Amino acid sequence: MTRSHTRPADTYSPLYFLASLGAGGLTVTFFMYLMFWVPHVGRPVPIFEDLMAVFANGALPLQVAVVVAMAGIAVFAFLNVKSLMWNLSALSRFRKTPEYKALRSSNGETTLLAAPLAAAMSVNAMFIVGLVFVPSLWLVVEFLFPFALIAFLAIGVWAMLLIGDFLGRVLTKGGVFDVTAHNSFAQLLPAFALAMVAVGLAAPAAMSVNTLVVGASLVLSTFFGTAAILYTVVAAITAFSSMLHYGTAREAGPTLMVIVPIMTVLGIMSLRQSHGLHVGFEMHETAGETMMFLARLLTVQVLFLLLGMLVLRRQGYFADFVLGEKTSPGSYALVCPGVALSVMLHFFINKGLVAAELITKFGVAYWSLTAIALLAQILMIVLVFRLNRQHFSAKGTPTNMVPAE
């Protein structure tokens, strides 16, 4: 870029789409309050009318929780869309620079997948906004599901085209992929994008009563979900081999925990599909099976969180890039694991432990476990505002803005 840089974000990287993704994820964490605390009999999700019923007849603590949730959804949905629009504009300018051409010929080409990833999250966030703030939306929701499928399918095609460009280049031209720079889980970003498309495509399966819509949702989400799993396995195995040889790339260290949001997204996809199979095709899953499924996903998440935190602590990542003066757009990848853990805990507690009758809803054990999810959410809120101040103010010293892949 020829213009002077007055803030770190002026040296653009597609990884800044993760700022939009993080805000969208926090929107979902606030929706969890409504999803599991507000009664919504006869519907799989709470809607505007359910919230108004709480204000009319609900207990004061629940009313406070609904107010907090609605405010959080409004704030972070706004930040999500604002950041997405800024990134799309910045990416358009970035495409005209020599740096973009260099990116397309390097391992970092996969950072472009952050764009469809963030776009898919924004569609999810806007659907939440509609449920929470638009009266009588449920009356016309069946008409919206086909358009939702089309939107997510279009984003999925966008992601597949970007992946095709990358794989077509590295698999047909020997020596163009730098294995020594593959020492992180940065190459799992395409899998994350595919998983986000899959969970969006699975939403109609959980909410529609039209068998054709449910069937289309199940098939399409299965395609992208399976693609995400395959890509995750291949990229993770090859990356771990490189990390064992060369150590973990310092600025890409946060990607070690990208498995956490991938597990949450694919887990929610599976729950949505299970609901669609139950309602539309009379296939049933017991509460115990759901609890064990979620427990396994949560175990994988905790293990990768421990691994990631271990490496980041030993590398001094937080001291430099979060609490210090150095900046890297890859720092926004730290938001996703915390958000994903918070959401997964809500599902594990409510769809797992409560549904299996291991704990009582709103009891001491319930709130003790839910407090962990709320703490993770609060920490991620603080982190988002901290990173936004670092990267989008005139303060801070930009470093290598496209981390080694």
C-alpha angles and dihedrals in degrees: 000000000000100000120089118265115234098168135027094252090061087075091069129216127172086235087081086079083077088071088063091044092053093051090049091050091053088053087060092049090058091047087059088070089059096038096057106021104042118073112241105170115191095014131082092223136032118254138193093277092055090054092049089052089056091053090049101044111000129111118267096249090053091047089053091049091051091050091050091047094049092047092048092048092050095048098045096039086055091049090046094055094038091054092044092054092047091050094048090052093045092047090052090056092041091057089067095057132089088238090066092052090050090049092054090057097048139068086264091073088096090066085079087073087073087078099062088037091058092041092055090049090051091055089052091048093050091052089054090050089052093051093048103040109024116083118223093007091137090064091067100026094109089062090053098053096075090051090049090052090050092049094050092043090053090051089047092053089049090053093046091051091053091047090048091054091051098044092041089057100043097039096049100040115057119224098017094108113075105220091185088062092048090084098121139048091261089115089065090074092094089053090051090052092050091048092052090052089049095053090049092050089050094057096086089052089062097044112026125089093196108104093209092052091046091049093049090047092051095048097044095045090048091054095052094037092053091046089052092051093049093047091048093052095048096043094044094051095048092043093050090052090053092047091053089054102040107016124243118309103249101223091043093051094110089064089073086080097048087102087072097065091038089057092048094048094046090044092055089046090056093048090050091049091048090054091049092049090049096049100034104031106021095244111147135203122190125235089245092055091050091049092052092046091053091043091057092049091048090050091055090049095051092049093052091043089055091047093048095046091048093054095041092049093050091047092050090235097151093048091055108030105027107026097020135063100265118099135203126169087223087073088080087069086074091070096061098063094049092047092045092049091051092051094044091051091054090052094044092049097045106028093033117030099024095041090050089049094238091128134019118249112252091007127129094271090046094055093040090059094038088055088067090055091047092048091052089050093050092049091052091049089054090046093051093053091044093052093044090054091048097048105031101042127075090253124089137062114256115223130180098337095196106053120219109274 
